[in-house]
Amino acid sequence: MAEKMSVEEIAEAMYQMIAEYAGKKKFKPNDLPKEMVVQYGEDMVSKDDARKAVNMLIDSGRCVYTYFGGTFIEVPHQEGAAM
């Protein structure tokens, strides 16, 4: 039996997914834990650990909450002058 994913591993998988779909798809905060369970299975990812991973991404600044008719999680946008 495979070992459960750590919160850090879940956060990294979420970040990769959010970055991959940047500009194409927006993820709601509640969708990310569900998506991780679907991708990796309930035996590898618990919803509680996935929620902690979402908080870790936000707290670290790797992802931010945005609001456009609903709350979403995205990779922070680079300003034109910051490039």
Z-matrix of the N, CA and C atoms (Angstrom, degrees):
N
C 1 1.458
C 2 1.524 1 109.57
N 3 1.293 2 116.16 1 136.56
C 4 1.463 3 121.66 2 -178.93
C 5 1.529 4 110.44 3 -74.47
N 6 1.312 5 114.65 4 151.82
C 7 1.458 6 121.21 5 179.35
C 8 1.523 7 110.16 6 -78.31
N 9 1.350 8 116.01 7 144.82
C 10 1.471 9 120.34 8 178.04
C 11 1.517 10 110.27 9 -60.67
N 12 1.315 11 115.00 10 148.22
C 13 1.465 12 120.11 11 176.68
C 14 1.522 13 109.46 12 -73.22
N 15 1.325 14 116.28 13 144.26
C 16 1.461 15 120.53 14 176.34
C 17 1.528 16 108.78 15 -77.73
N 18 1.314 17 116.18 16 164.43
C 19 1.462 18 121.18 17 177.61
C 20 1.527 19 109.64 18 -59.54
N 21 1.336 20 117.23 19 -38.75
C 22 1.464 21 121.49 20 179.75
C 23 1.527 22 111.29 21 -64.46
N 24 1.340 23 116.84 22 -40.47
C 25 1.470 24 120.67 23 178.35
C 26 1.528 25 111.26 24 -66.45
N 27 1.317 26 116.10 25 -39.41
C 28 1.463 27 120.60 26 178.00
C 29 1.529 28 109.61 27 -64.54
N 30 1.345 29 116.43 28 -44.30
C 31 1.464 30 121.01 29 179.47
C 32 1.526 31 110.54 30 -60.11
N 33 1.325 32 117.33 31 -41.81
C 34 1.468 33 120.94 32 179.60
C 35 1.528 34 110.63 33 -65.28
N 36 1.324 35 117.58 34 -41.64
C 37 1.466 36 120.97 35 178.43
C 38 1.528 37 110.52 36 -63.79
N 39 1.338 38 116.44 37 -40.24
C 40 1.470 39 120.38 38 177.21
C 41 1.517 40 110.64 39 -63.50
N 42 1.328 41 115.95 40 -45.52
C 43 1.463 42 120.16 41 -178.71
C 44 1.527 43 110.40 42 -59.80
N 45 1.323 44 116.86 43 -45.18
C 46 1.465 45 120.79 44 179.64
C 47 1.530 46 110.82 45 -60.25
N 48 1.331 47 116.42 46 -40.92
C 49 1.461 48 120.51 47 179.89
C 50 1.530 49 110.81 48 -67.39
N 51 1.317 50 117.24 49 -44.15
C 52 1.470 51 121.24 50 179.72
C 53 1.529 52 110.13 51 -63.47
N 54 1.338 53 116.62 52 -44.13
C 55 1.468 54 121.00 53 179.97
C 56 1.527 55 111.04 54 -65.00
N 57 1.332 56 116.99 55 -39.25
C 58 1.466 57 121.08 56 -179.03
C 59 1.525 58 111.69 57 -63.53
N 60 1.322 59 116.57 58 -38.12
C 61 1.460 60 121.17 59 -177.12
C 62 1.526 61 113.66 60 -96.79
N 63 1.332 62 117.66 61 9.13
C 64 1.470 63 121.29 62 -179.04
C 65 1.523 64 110.01 63 -55.40
N 66 1.319 65 116.34 64 128.82
C 67 1.458 66 122.00 65 -179.96
C 68 1.517 67 113.92 66 83.94
N 69 1.333 68 117.24 67 -12.26
C 70 1.461 69 121.03 68 -179.20
C 71 1.522 70 112.24 69 -109.01
N 72 1.323 71 115.31 70 -38.04
C 73 1.462 72 120.98 71 -176.54
C 74 1.514 73 108.89 72 -145.72
N 75 1.326 74 115.86 73 140.43
C 76 1.461 75 120.98 74 176.97
C 77 1.530 76 108.04 75 -108.16
N 78 1.319 77 115.99 76 142.10
C 79 1.454 78 121.40 77 -179.48
C 80 1.510 79 110.70 78 -108.99
N 81 1.316 80 116.12 79 130.35
C 82 1.461 81 121.22 80 173.75
C 83 1.526 82 107.87 81 -80.05
N 84 1.340 83 117.09 82 151.52
C 85 1.468 84 119.71 83 -178.20
C 86 1.533 85 113.47 84 -55.39
N 87 1.321 86 118.05 85 -36.09
C 88 1.462 87 120.64 86 -178.97
C 89 1.524 88 112.23 87 -78.30
N 90 1.322 89 117.41 88 -19.61
C 91 1.469 90 120.61 89 -179.47
C 92 1.530 91 112.40 90 -75.65
N 93 1.319 92 117.40 91 -32.07
C 94 1.462 93 120.42 92 -175.95
C 95 1.535 94 112.96 93 -62.94
N 96 1.338 95 119.49 94 -49.27
C 97 1.469 96 118.19 95 177.39
C 98 1.531 97 112.31 96 -59.88
N 99 1.331 98 117.13 97 -40.18
C 100 1.463 99 120.30 98 178.90
C 101 1.522 100 110.72 99 -62.69
N 102 1.327 101 116.81 100 -42.20
C 103 1.458 102 121.42 101 -179.20
C 104 1.528 103 111.43 102 -64.44
N 105 1.323 104 117.31 103 -39.16
C 106 1.463 105 120.66 104 178.68
C 107 1.529 106 111.29 105 -65.18
N 108 1.337 107 116.92 106 -39.49
C 109 1.464 108 120.79 107 178.01
C 110 1.527 109 109.97 108 -65.71
N 111 1.336 110 116.69 109 -40.14
C 112 1.467 111 120.62 110 178.48
C 113 1.537 112 110.20 111 -64.38
N 114 1.331 113 117.35 112 -45.28
C 115 1.464 114 121.46 113 -176.40
C 116 1.518 115 113.09 114 -68.91
N 117 1.338 116 116.42 115 -43.24
C 118 1.461 117 119.95 116 -171.60
C 119 1.526 118 114.27 117 -108.55
N 120 1.328 119 118.37 118 -14.18
C 121 1.453 120 121.69 119 179.05
C 122 1.516 121 112.58 120 93.55
N 123 1.328 122 115.05 121 152.12
C 124 1.464 123 120.94 122 -177.89
C 125 1.521 124 112.62 123 -66.14
N 126 1.337 125 117.46 124 -26.03
C 127 1.457 126 119.79 125 179.45
C 128 1.530 127 112.10 126 -75.05
N 129 1.349 128 117.71 127 -18.69
C 130 1.467 129 121.92 128 179.85
C 131 1.520 130 112.86 129 -99.48
N 132 1.344 131 117.62 130 -32.76
C 133 1.468 132 122.42 131 -174.18
C 134 1.519 133 109.28 132 -132.72
N 135 1.325 134 116.30 133 122.01
C 136 1.464 135 119.57 134 173.19
C 137 1.528 136 108.35 135 -91.46
N 138 1.322 137 116.53 136 150.47
C 139 1.470 138 119.76 137 179.15
C 140 1.522 139 110.72 138 -61.77
N 141 1.326 140 116.87 139 -34.71
C 142 1.465 141 120.34 140 179.38
C 143 1.527 142 110.84 141 -64.57
N 144 1.332 143 117.36 142 -44.95
C 145 1.467 144 120.31 143 177.73
C 146 1.524 145 110.69 144 -64.70
N 147 1.332 146 117.16 145 -37.15
C 148 1.465 147 120.60 146 179.36
C 149 1.530 148 110.50 147 -65.79
N 150 1.320 149 117.92 148 -37.85
C 151 1.472 150 120.61 149 176.54
C 152 1.529 151 110.60 150 -65.59
N 153 1.337 152 115.96 151 -39.71
C 154 1.467 153 119.69 152 176.43
C 155 1.526 154 110.45 153 -62.53
N 156 1.326 155 116.80 154 -36.76
C 157 1.467 156 121.07 155 178.99
C 158 1.524 157 110.61 156 -65.31
N 159 1.338 158 117.66 157 -39.47
C 160 1.467 159 121.23 158 176.64
C 161 1.525 160 108.93 159 -60.10
N 162 1.325 161 116.81 160 -47.88
C 163 1.467 162 120.62 161 179.32
C 164 1.527 163 111.22 162 -60.68
N 165 1.327 164 117.06 163 -38.12
C 166 1.459 165 121.42 164 179.23
C 167 1.533 166 110.69 165 -63.21
N 168 1.326 167 117.06 166 -42.87
C 169 1.468 168 120.86 167 179.01
C 170 1.524 169 111.56 168 -63.07
N 171 1.329 170 116.75 169 -41.72
C 172 1.463 171 121.13 170 -179.63
C 173 1.530 172 110.39 171 -69.84
N 174 1.335 173 116.20 172 -47.11
C 175 1.470 174 120.47 173 -178.00
C 176 1.526 175 112.20 174 -62.84
N 177 1.328 176 117.01 175 -33.31
C 178 1.462 177 120.68 176 -178.59
C 179 1.528 178 112.34 177 -80.04
N 180 1.334 179 117.01 178 -15.66
C 181 1.459 180 120.88 179 -178.56
C 182 1.523 181 113.42 180 87.05
N 183 1.325 182 117.94 181 0.92
C 184 1.468 183 120.34 182 178.41
C 185 1.523 184 110.97 183 -67.76
N 186 1.327 185 116.25 184 -29.64
C 187 1.463 186 122.26 185 176.49
C 188 1.525 187 108.23 186 -132.94
N 189 1.326 188 115.38 187 158.65
C 190 1.458 189 120.89 188 -179.79
C 191 1.530 190 109.26 189 -133.73
N 192 1.328 191 114.79 190 155.50
C 193 1.455 192 120.17 191 171.19
C 194 1.523 193 108.09 192 -80.88
N 195 1.315 194 116.72 193 137.62
C 196 1.454 195 121.87 194 172.62
C 197 1.521 196 107.35 195 -126.52
N 198 1.313 197 115.90 196 158.88
C 199 1.456 198 120.17 197 179.47
C 200 1.517 199 109.30 198 -130.95
N 201 1.312 200 115.45 199 121.69
C 202 1.461 201 121.87 200 174.93
C 203 1.524 202 106.50 201 -149.81
N 204 1.334 203 116.27 202 81.17
C 205 1.455 204 120.67 203 -176.13
C 206 1.518 205 112.52 204 74.97
N 207 1.298 206 117.30 205 5.61
C 208 1.459 207 125.13 206 179.93
C 209 1.518 208 108.08 207 171.22
N 210 1.310 209 117.09 208 165.76
C 211 1.454 210 121.43 209 -179.06
C 212 1.525 211 109.89 210 -90.55
N 213 1.320 212 115.98 211 132.71
C 214 1.456 213 122.30 212 -179.81
C 215 1.520 214 109.60 213 -133.09
N 216 1.336 215 115.80 214 162.40
C 217 1.460 216 121.74 215 175.24
C 218 1.516 217 107.39 216 -114.52
N 219 1.341 218 115.28 217 128.31
C 220 1.464 219 120.79 218 -178.53
C 221 1.512 220 110.45 219 -139.37
N 222 1.324 221 115.57 220 164.13
C 223 1.462 222 121.59 221 170.32
C 224 1.522 223 106.32 222 -72.65
N 225 1.343 224 119.08 223 137.85
C 226 1.461 225 119.83 224 -179.48
C 227 1.533 226 111.59 225 -56.72
N 228 1.311 227 116.09 226 139.54
C 229 1.469 228 121.27 227 179.22
C 230 1.520 229 110.09 228 -78.90
N 231 1.326 230 116.53 229 143.93
C 232 1.467 231 121.39 230 174.95
C 233 1.525 232 107.73 231 -89.81
N 234 1.295 233 115.77 232 131.08
C 235 1.464 234 120.27 233 175.75
C 236 1.522 235 108.83 234 -74.71
N 237 1.313 236 117.34 235 150.39
C 238 1.457 237 122.29 236 -179.34
C 239 1.516 238 112.99 237 -55.57
N 240 1.327 239 117.53 238 -41.92
C 241 1.463 240 121.53 239 -178.20
C 242 1.525 241 111.75 240 -74.17
N 243 1.326 242 117.56 241 -18.84
C 244 1.456 243 120.66 242 -176.82
C 245 1.523 244 111.99 243 -81.87
N 246 1.318 245 117.18 244 -10.75
C 247 1.469 246 120.37 245 -175.99
C 248 1.465 247 112.72 246 -79.31
